[in-house]
């Protein structure tokens, strides 16, 4: 991760690795606004428009100077408190299409592709003095953009009710117009990216969020009608 600020004539650039293990996983939420389903000869297609949003928190530990000394000490050790924290909330309109079909009597393939034509982004970037946990600077971020989402899953039916599957997914969102400024600067800190006269005027920035991974899932379908009938015998 490289963090840069240009509130002064000198570009302040540092490198700090984000520790994904210490950060909560992506927390998505979705709500359908419109849905249409088509079934034909064992093939099902679903088109839907929905609201999509998520909140993500990230921590960066350690810091090494790339240009201009704004890591104190240099390098900052990876132990102790994070040197940077980033909280991001995005809300989007989602238009997607999903489909599934049986390849054999036991294999099913399914997938979904979606376009996010309108994404609103809000972020809070906080810098700390080394690994001390003492706040040095605060940078709010906001803007709008677009995104895409893809997912595919291959499932095997062990029985007609029980299936196991393996799949992969990719999410990507980026800003087309975004700004940030500095709203707090600790006068006791050295190597600050922004001046002490805050808040500063907004500056142009760019934000990009990507998530890619594989997953394994299993599902079991209960026949509640048969179960209830058996209980009443």
TITORLUM-114908 format. One record per residue (C-alpha): residue in three letters; chain; x, y, z. Coordinates in nm, 2 decimals, decimal comma. Layout:
<sites>
["ALA"; "A"; [X; Y; Z]];
...
</sites>
This chain:
<sites>
["UNK"; "A"; [0,00; 0,00; 0,00]];
["UNK"; "A"; [0,13; 0,34; -0,09]];
["UNK"; "A"; [-0,02; 0,65; 0,07]];
["UNK"; "A"; [0,03; 0,99; -0,08]];
["UNK"; "A"; [-0,08; 1,35; 0,00]];
["UNK"; "A"; [-0,01; 1,67; -0,18]];
["UNK"; "A"; [-0,12; 1,95; 0,05]];
["UNK"; "A"; [0,23; 2,09; 0,04]];
["UNK"; "A"; [0,47; 2,15; -0,25]];
["UNK"; "A"; [0,66; 1,83; -0,15]];
["UNK"; "A"; [0,50; 1,50; -0,22]];
["UNK"; "A"; [0,47; 1,29; 0,09]];
["UNK"; "A"; [0,48; 0,93; -0,01]];
["UNK"; "A"; [0,52; 0,63; 0,22]];
["UNK"; "A"; [0,47; 0,25; 0,19]];
["UNK"; "A"; [0,28; 0,06; 0,46]];
["UNK"; "A"; [0,15; -0,29; 0,42]];
["UNK"; "A"; [-0,22; -0,35; 0,50]];
["UNK"; "A"; [-0,27; -0,64; 0,74]];
["UNK"; "A"; [-0,58; -0,81; 0,60]];
["UNK"; "A"; [-0,58; -1,07; 0,88]];
["UNK"; "A"; [-0,64; -0,80; 1,14]];
["UNK"; "A"; [-0,92; -0,63; 0,94]];
["UNK"; "A"; [-1,29; -0,74; 0,93]];
["UNK"; "A"; [-1,40; -0,91; 0,61]];
["UNK"; "A"; [-1,61; -0,73; 0,36]];
["UNK"; "A"; [-1,96; -0,69; 0,50]];
["UNK"; "A"; [-2,20; -0,66; 0,20]];
["UNK"; "A"; [-2,57; -0,60; 0,21]];
["UNK"; "A"; [-2,82; -0,62; -0,07]];
["UNK"; "A"; [-3,19; -0,56; -0,13]];
["UNK"; "A"; [-3,38; -0,64; -0,45]];
["UNK"; "A"; [-3,57; -0,35; -0,61]];
["UNK"; "A"; [-3,69; -0,55; -0,91]];
["UNK"; "A"; [-3,66; -0,91; -1,02]];
["UNK"; "A"; [-3,77; -1,11; -1,32]];
["UNK"; "A"; [-3,72; -1,49; -1,35]];
["UNK"; "A"; [-3,74; -1,71; -1,66]];
["UNK"; "A"; [-3,74; -2,09; -1,66]];
["UNK"; "A"; [-3,71; -2,31; -1,97]];
["UNK"; "A"; [-3,61; -2,68; -2,02]];
["UNK"; "A"; [-3,39; -2,70; -1,70]];
["UNK"; "A"; [-3,23; -2,36; -1,75]];
["UNK"; "A"; [-3,31; -2,06; -1,53]];
["UNK"; "A"; [-3,23; -1,70; -1,58]];
["UNK"; "A"; [-3,29; -1,42; -1,33]];
["UNK"; "A"; [-3,26; -1,05; -1,41]];
["UNK"; "A"; [-3,27; -0,81; -1,12]];
["UNK"; "A"; [-3,20; -0,45; -1,01]];
["UNK"; "A"; [-3,09; -0,41; -0,65]];
["UNK"; "A"; [-2,93; -0,19; -0,39]];
["UNK"; "A"; [-2,58; -0,30; -0,29]];
["UNK"; "A"; [-2,37; -0,16; -0,01]];
["UNK"; "A"; [-2,07; -0,26; 0,21]];
["UNK"; "A"; [-1,85; -0,13; 0,48]];
["UNK"; "A"; [-1,48; -0,23; 0,51]];
["UNK"; "A"; [-1,21; -0,15; 0,77]];
["UNK"; "A"; [-0,84; -0,18; 0,70]];
["UNK"; "A"; [-0,53; -0,14; 0,92]];
["UNK"; "A"; [-0,17; -0,08; 0,80]];
["UNK"; "A"; [0,13; -0,17; 1,01]];
["UNK"; "A"; [0,48; -0,05; 0,96]];
["UNK"; "A"; [0,60; 0,23; 0,73]];
["UNK"; "A"; [0,90; 0,28; 0,50]];
["UNK"; "A"; [0,98; 0,61; 0,33]];
["UNK"; "A"; [0,96; 0,62; -0,05]];
["UNK"; "A"; [0,99; 1,00; -0,10]];
["UNK"; "A"; [1,02; 1,28; 0,17]];
["UNK"; "A"; [1,06; 1,17; 0,53]];
["UNK"; "A"; [0,70; 1,13; 0,67]];
["UNK"; "A"; [0,77; 0,80; 0,85]];
["UNK"; "A"; [0,90; 0,87; 1,20]];
["UNK"; "A"; [1,10; 0,67; 1,29]];
["UNK"; "A"; [1,21; 0,54; 0,95]];
["UNK"; "A"; [1,12; 0,26; 0,91]];
["UNK"; "A"; [0,83; 0,23; 1,15]];
["UNK"; "A"; [0,82; -0,13; 1,30]];
["UNK"; "A"; [0,53; -0,35; 1,22]];
["UNK"; "A"; [0,46; -0,42; 1,59]];
["UNK"; "A"; [0,24; -0,20; 1,81]];
["UNK"; "A"; [-0,05; 0,01; 1,68]];
["UNK"; "A"; [-0,14; 0,06; 1,31]];
["UNK"; "A"; [0,02; 0,36; 1,14]];
["UNK"; "A"; [-0,28; 0,41; 0,91]];
["UNK"; "A"; [-0,65; 0,31; 0,94]];
["UNK"; "A"; [-0,90; 0,32; 0,65]];
["UNK"; "A"; [-1,27; 0,30; 0,69]];
["UNK"; "A"; [-1,47; 0,28; 0,36]];
["UNK"; "A"; [-1,85; 0,27; 0,30]];
["UNK"; "A"; [-1,99; 0,23; -0,05]];
["UNK"; "A"; [-2,35; 0,23; -0,17]];
["UNK"; "A"; [-2,45; 0,13; -0,52]];
["UNK"; "A"; [-2,73; 0,06; -0,77]];
["UNK"; "A"; [-2,67; -0,29; -0,90]];
["UNK"; "A"; [-2,81; -0,43; -1,23]];
["UNK"; "A"; [-2,73; -0,80; -1,28]];
["UNK"; "A"; [-2,83; -1,12; -1,45]];
["UNK"; "A"; [-2,78; -1,47; -1,31]];
["UNK"; "A"; [-2,83; -1,82; -1,47]];
["UNK"; "A"; [-2,80; -2,18; -1,38]];
["UNK"; "A"; [-2,84; -2,52; -1,56]];
["UNK"; "A"; [-2,77; -2,89; -1,51]];
["UNK"; "A"; [-2,47; -3,02; -1,71]];
["UNK"; "A"; [-2,54; -3,38; -1,60]];
["UNK"; "A"; [-2,79; -3,54; -1,36]];
["UNK"; "A"; [-2,54; -3,44; -1,08]];
["UNK"; "A"; [-2,34; -3,14; -1,20]];
["UNK"; "A"; [-2,49; -2,79; -1,20]];
["UNK"; "A"; [-2,32; -2,47; -1,31]];
["UNK"; "A"; [-2,44; -2,13; -1,21]];
["UNK"; "A"; [-2,31; -1,78; -1,25]];
["UNK"; "A"; [-2,39; -1,41; -1,22]];
["UNK"; "A"; [-2,26; -1,09; -1,37]];
["UNK"; "A"; [-2,36; -0,74; -1,25]];
["UNK"; "A"; [-2,29; -0,38; -1,34]];
["UNK"; "A"; [-2,29; -0,10; -1,09]];
["UNK"; "A"; [-2,36; 0,22; -1,28]];
["UNK"; "A"; [-2,38; 0,44; -0,98]];
["UNK"; "A"; [-2,15; 0,40; -0,67]];
["UNK"; "A"; [-2,13; 0,65; -0,39]];
["UNK"; "A"; [-1,81; 0,63; -0,18]];
["UNK"; "A"; [-1,73; 0,77; 0,17]];
["UNK"; "A"; [-1,40; 0,70; 0,34]];
["UNK"; "A"; [-1,20; 0,81; 0,64]];
["UNK"; "A"; [-0,82; 0,79; 0,62]];
["UNK"; "A"; [-0,64; 0,84; 0,96]];
["UNK"; "A"; [-0,27; 0,86; 1,01]];
["UNK"; "A"; [-0,09; 0,80; 1,34]];
["UNK"; "A"; [0,25; 0,90; 1,49]];
["UNK"; "A"; [0,46; 0,59; 1,42]];
["UNK"; "A"; [0,31; 0,29; 1,60]];
["UNK"; "A"; [0,22; 0,48; 1,91]];
["UNK"; "A"; [-0,16; 0,50; 1,85]];
["UNK"; "A"; [-0,15; 0,88; 1,88]];
["UNK"; "A"; [-0,35; 1,05; 1,60]];
["UNK"; "A"; [-0,15; 1,27; 1,36]];
["UNK"; "A"; [-0,39; 1,35; 1,07]];
["UNK"; "A"; [-0,74; 1,29; 0,95]];
["UNK"; "A"; [-0,84; 1,28; 0,58]];
["UNK"; "A"; [-1,21; 1,24; 0,49]];
["UNK"; "A"; [-1,27; 1,11; 0,13]];
["UNK"; "A"; [-1,59; 1,12; -0,08]];
["UNK"; "A"; [-1,69; 1,06; -0,44]];
["UNK"; "A"; [-1,89; 0,87; -0,70]];
["UNK"; "A"; [-1,80; 0,59; -0,94]];
["UNK"; "A"; [-1,89; 0,26; -1,11]];
["UNK"; "A"; [-1,82; -0,11; -1,06]];
["UNK"; "A"; [-1,86; -0,47; -1,17]];
["UNK"; "A"; [-1,93; -0,80; -1,00]];
["UNK"; "A"; [-1,88; -1,16; -1,13]];
["UNK"; "A"; [-1,94; -1,50; -0,97]];
["UNK"; "A"; [-1,94; -1,86; -1,09]];
["UNK"; "A"; [-2,02; -2,19; -0,90]];
["UNK"; "A"; [-1,99; -2,55; -1,00]];
["UNK"; "A"; [-2,20; -2,78; -0,77]];
["UNK"; "A"; [-2,21; -3,16; -0,74]];
["UNK"; "A"; [-2,52; -3,33; -0,61]];
["UNK"; "A"; [-2,42; -3,61; -0,37]];
["UNK"; "A"; [-2,79; -3,69; -0,32]];
["UNK"; "A"; [-3,10; -3,51; -0,47]];
["UNK"; "A"; [-3,11; -3,29; -0,16]];
["UNK"; "A"; [-2,74; -3,24; -0,07]];
["UNK"; "A"; [-2,49; -3,07; -0,29]];
["UNK"; "A"; [-2,13; -2,94; -0,25]];
["UNK"; "A"; [-1,97; -2,68; -0,47]];
["UNK"; "A"; [-1,67; -2,47; -0,55]];
["UNK"; "A"; [-1,67; -2,13; -0,70]];
["UNK"; "A"; [-1,50; -1,79; -0,75]];
["UNK"; "A"; [-1,60; -1,43; -0,73]];
["UNK"; "A"; [-1,46; -1,09; -0,82]];
["UNK"; "A"; [-1,59; -0,75; -0,71]];
["UNK"; "A"; [-1,44; -0,42; -0,84]];
["UNK"; "A"; [-1,54; -0,06; -0,77]];
["UNK"; "A"; [-1,37; 0,26; -0,86]];
["UNK"; "A"; [-1,43; 0,63; -0,84]];
["UNK"; "A"; [-1,48; 0,85; -1,15]];
["UNK"; "A"; [-1,48; 1,17; -0,95]];
["UNK"; "A"; [-1,35; 1,19; -0,59]];
["UNK"; "A"; [-1,21; 1,44; -0,34]];
["UNK"; "A"; [-1,03; 1,44; -0,01]];
["UNK"; "A"; [-0,91; 1,70; 0,24]];
["UNK"; "A"; [-0,74; 1,73; 0,58]];
["UNK"; "A"; [-0,95; 1,81; 0,88]];
["UNK"; "A"; [-0,71; 1,75; 1,16]];
["UNK"; "A"; [-0,33; 1,79; 1,20]];
["UNK"; "A"; [-0,15; 1,72; 1,53]];
["UNK"; "A"; [0,08; 2,01; 1,61]];
["UNK"; "A"; [0,31; 1,78; 1,80]];
["UNK"; "A"; [0,37; 1,55; 1,51]];
["UNK"; "A"; [0,66; 1,58; 1,26]];
["UNK"; "A"; [0,66; 1,51; 0,89]];
["UNK"; "A"; [0,29; 1,59; 0,84]];
["UNK"; "A"; [0,13; 1,57; 0,50]];
["UNK"; "A"; [-0,10; 1,86; 0,55]];
["UNK"; "A"; [-0,05; 2,21; 0,71]];
["UNK"; "A"; [-0,17; 2,30; 1,06]];
["UNK"; "A"; [-0,43; 2,54; 0,91]];
["UNK"; "A"; [-0,71; 2,30; 0,87]];
["UNK"; "A"; [-0,95; 2,22; 0,72]];
["UNK"; "A"; [-0,77; 2,23; 0,38]];
["UNK"; "A"; [-0,94; 2,28; 0,04]];
["UNK"; "A"; [-1,06; 1,96; -0,13]];
["UNK"; "A"; [-0,81; 1,79; -0,35]];
["UNK"; "A"; [-0,87; 1,54; -0,63]];
["UNK"; "A"; [-0,81; 1,17; -0,55]];
["UNK"; "A"; [-0,90; 0,83; -0,68]];
["UNK"; "A"; [-1,03; 0,52; -0,49]];
["UNK"; "A"; [-1,03; 0,16; -0,60]];
["UNK"; "A"; [-1,17; -0,14; -0,42]];
["UNK"; "A"; [-1,11; -0,50; -0,56]];
["UNK"; "A"; [-1,20; -0,83; -0,40]];
["UNK"; "A"; [-1,12; -1,17; -0,57]];
["UNK"; "A"; [-1,13; -1,51; -0,42]];
["UNK"; "A"; [-1,25; -1,87; -0,42]];
["UNK"; "A"; [-1,50; -2,04; -0,19]];
["UNK"; "A"; [-1,65; -2,38; -0,11]];
["UNK"; "A"; [-2,01; -2,42; -0,01]];
["UNK"; "A"; [-2,26; -2,70; 0,07]];
["UNK"; "A"; [-2,63; -2,70; 0,08]];
["UNK"; "A"; [-2,91; -2,93; 0,18]];
["UNK"; "A"; [-3,28; -2,89; 0,08]];
["UNK"; "A"; [-3,53; -3,02; 0,32]];
["UNK"; "A"; [-3,86; -3,16; 0,20]];
["UNK"; "A"; [-4,08; -3,00; 0,47]];
["UNK"; "A"; [-4,40; -3,14; 0,32]];
["UNK"; "A"; [-4,28; -3,49; 0,37]];
["UNK"; "A"; [-4,14; -3,42; 0,71]];
["UNK"; "A"; [-4,45; -3,26; 0,84]];
["UNK"; "A"; [-4,67; -3,55; 0,70]];
["UNK"; "A"; [-4,44; -3,80; 0,88]];
["UNK"; "A"; [-4,47; -3,61; 1,21]];
["UNK"; "A"; [-4,85; -3,64; 1,20]];
["UNK"; "A"; [-4,86; -4,02; 1,14]];
</sites>
